[in-house]
Amino acid sequence: MTIFAGYRDEATSPADVYVLNLAPLASDTETLTVTVANVAPVITSLSTDPELVLRNRTFALELIFSDPGTLDVHQITIDWDDGNPLQVVTVPVGDRTVGVSHSYVTAGEYSVTVSLYDDDAGSAADDIIIITATPEWQNPASRWDINDDGAIAPLDVLILINYVNTHPDAPALPMPRPDGAPYYDVTGDDSATPEDALWVIHEINYRLSGGGGEGEDDLPFAAR
């Protein structure tokens, strides 16, 4: 005779087996020690939402994993490959799908490493390559250089304000961007608004005050 039993977590516990024979009437009891070994979690899927990741825009890294230990507590560490410290996320008990938000300041290719741990020393790891692009209407060389002449100047502000004034009811920029068109989108939201002009003015003042120069373009807006 084979008896099946299920355990929800790693454990070592006694199991009492009672056997009853009806004819002739007889019984016996035996106590066994059952040792349940941990099964490590398995990462089954890594993806981004949205699939196209743009710089300075928040996206979600979605992780799906399996683990038969329904009472296990899981923790995730993520190396975003952008110089930031490892991000640590604790997964609610029973959850098997996790979404973690992030954003990249610089366009490029990032090799992201995700490590998954349970509370019984089981672990799994996987990698995903995330390619971050620049929004179509944002200058990839310098987001503040509207006319792409290599300089950030009052002329960039004038070009941007003229466009905003002539499209007051249509801030969303048309796709695709025509070749040679100015780069109106400073904030990376696919639109041209007074906020974009303010950012150019702010950047000009920042550089005139001695705070800017080569290499400053990749600082997040908050650093301005």
C-alpha positions in Angstrom: 0.0 0.0 0.0 1.2 3.5 -0.9 0.1 6.5 1.0 0.6 10.0 -0.4 0.9 13.2 1.7 1.7 16.8 0.8 3.7 19.4 2.7 3.6 23.1 2.0 7.1 23.9 3.3 10.4 22.3 4.3 10.0 20.3 7.5 11.0 17.4 9.7 8.0 16.0 11.5 6.6 12.8 13.0 3.9 10.9 11.1 1.8 8.3 13.0 0.7 5.4 10.9 -2.3 3.4 12.3 -3.2 0.0 10.7 -6.5 -1.7 11.4 -7.3 -5.3 10.4 -11.0 -6.2 10.7 -10.9 -10.0 10.4 -9.5 -11.0 12.7 -9.6 -7.7 14.6 -6.2 -6.4 15.2 -4.3 -3.1 15.0 -0.9 -1.6 15.1 0.6 1.9 15.3 4.0 3.1 14.0 5.6 6.5 14.2 7.8 7.6 11.4 10.0 10.7 11.0 9.2 12.4 7.7 11.9 14.8 6.3 10.6 17.2 3.6 13.4 18.7 1.5 13.2 22.2 0.0 12.6 22.6 -3.7 14.4 25.7 -5.1 12.3 28.2 -7.0 12.5 28.4 -10.8 12.3 31.7 -12.8 10.0 30.9 -15.7 9.7 34.4 -17.4 11.4 37.8 -17.5 10.0 40.6 -19.6 9.6 44.4 -19.7 6.3 46.4 -19.8 6.3 48.2 -22.1 8.4 46.1 -24.4 10.1 49.2 -25.9 12.0 50.9 -23.0 12.8 54.6 -23.5 15.3 56.6 -21.4 13.9 58.8 -18.6 10.6 56.8 -18.7 9.5 54.3 -16.0 9.0 50.7 -17.1 8.2 47.5 -15.2 10.4 44.4 -15.1 8.0 41.5 -14.8 9.2 38.3 -13.2 7.2 35.0 -13.1 8.5 32.1 -11.1 7.3 28.7 -9.7 7.9 27.1 -6.3 5.9 24.2 -4.8 6.6 25.6 -1.3 3.5 27.7 -0.9 4.6 29.0 2.5 8.0 30.0 1.4 9.0 33.7 1.7 10.9 34.9 -1.4 13.3 37.8 -1.9 14.5 39.2 -5.2 17.7 41.2 -5.9 18.1 43.1 -9.2 21.3 44.4 -10.7 20.2 47.0 -13.2 23.7 47.3 -14.7 23.6 51.1 -14.4 25.8 51.7 -11.4 23.0 51.9 -8.9 23.0 49.6 -5.8 21.3 46.2 -6.0 17.5 46.6 -5.6 16.0 44.2 -3.1 12.3 43.3 -3.2 10.4 41.0 -0.8 7.7 39.0 -2.4 4.4 38.5 -0.5 3.8 34.9 0.5 2.0 33.0 -2.2 2.7 35.5 -5.0 4.5 34.1 -8.1 4.3 37.2 -10.3 6.3 40.4 -9.5 6.6 43.8 -11.2 9.5 46.1 -10.3 9.7 49.7 -11.7 12.9 51.3 -12.9 14.1 53.9 -15.4 17.4 54.6 -17.2 18.9 58.0 -17.7 21.1 57.0 -20.6 20.1 55.1 -23.8 22.0 51.9 -24.3 22.1 48.2 -23.7 21.9 46.9 -20.1 22.5 43.3 -18.9 20.1 43.0 -16.0 20.6 40.1 -13.5 17.7 38.9 -11.4 18.4 36.6 -8.4 15.6 34.9 -6.5 15.9 33.3 -3.1 13.5 31.4 -0.8 13.8 31.2 3.0 15.1 27.7 2.9 18.4 28.5 1.0 17.0 27.7 -2.4 17.8 30.1 -5.2 17.6 30.8 -8.9 19.0 33.5 -11.3 18.4 34.7 -14.8 19.5 37.6 -17.1 17.7 39.8 -19.5 19.1 42.3 -22.0 17.2 45.6 -21.9 17.9 48.0 -24.8 16.9 51.6 -23.9 16.2 54.0 -26.7 15.8 57.7 -27.0 12.2 59.1 -27.6 11.8 59.8 -31.3 11.4 63.6 -30.9 14.2 64.0 -28.3 17.7 64.8 -29.5 19.8 61.7 -28.7 23.0 63.8 -28.4 21.6 66.5 -26.1 17.9 66.8 -25.2 18.2 70.6 -24.9 19.6 71.2 -28.4 16.3 71.7 -30.3 17.8 72.6 -33.7 20.7 70.0 -33.4 23.4 72.6 -34.2 25.6 71.4 -31.3 24.8 74.4 -29.1 22.3 75.1 -26.4 21.2 78.7 -26.9 18.2 81.1 -26.8 17.5 80.2 -30.5 16.5 76.7 -29.3 14.0 78.3 -26.9 12.6 80.5 -29.7 12.2 77.5 -32.1 10.4 75.5 -29.4 8.1 78.4 -28.3 7.1 79.1 -31.9 6.1 75.5 -32.4 4.1 75.4 -29.1 2.3 78.7 -30.1 1.3 77.4 -33.5 0.1 74.1 -32.1 -1.8 75.1 -28.9 -4.4 72.4 -29.2 -2.1 69.6 -30.4 0.9 69.2 -28.1 1.3 65.5 -29.1 4.0 65.3 -31.7 3.2 63.3 -34.9 4.9 60.0 -35.6 7.2 59.4 -37.3 9.4 62.4 -36.9 10.3 63.8 -40.4 14.0 63.8 -41.2 15.6 67.2 -40.4 12.8 68.4 -38.1 13.8 70.1 -34.8 13.8 68.0 -31.7 10.9 69.5 -29.8 10.6 66.9 -27.0 12.9 67.8 -24.1 11.0 65.8 -21.4 10.6 62.7 -23.4 6.8 62.5 -23.3 6.2 62.7 -27.1 4.8 66.2 -26.9 5.9 69.8 -27.2 4.7 72.0 -24.3 5.8 75.1 -22.5 7.5 72.8 -20.0 9.9 71.8 -22.7 10.8 75.4 -23.3 11.3 76.0 -19.5 13.7 73.1 -19.3 15.8 74.6 -22.1 15.9 78.0 -20.4 16.8 76.3 -17.1 19.6 74.4 -18.8 21.0 77.6 -20.4 21.0 79.4 -17.0 22.5 76.3 -15.4 25.4 76.3 -17.8 25.9 80.1 -17.7 26.2 79.8 -13.9 29.1 77.4 -14.3 27.3 74.3 -13.5 27.3 72.6 -16.9 29.5 71.5 -19.7 30.5 68.4 -21.5 29.1 65.2 -19.9 26.3 67.0 -18.0 23.6 65.9 -20.5 23.0 62.6 -18.9 22.2 64.0 -15.4 18.5 63.4 -14.5 16.3 66.5 -14.5 16.1 66.4 -10.7 19.8 67.1 -10.6 19.3 70.4 -12.3 
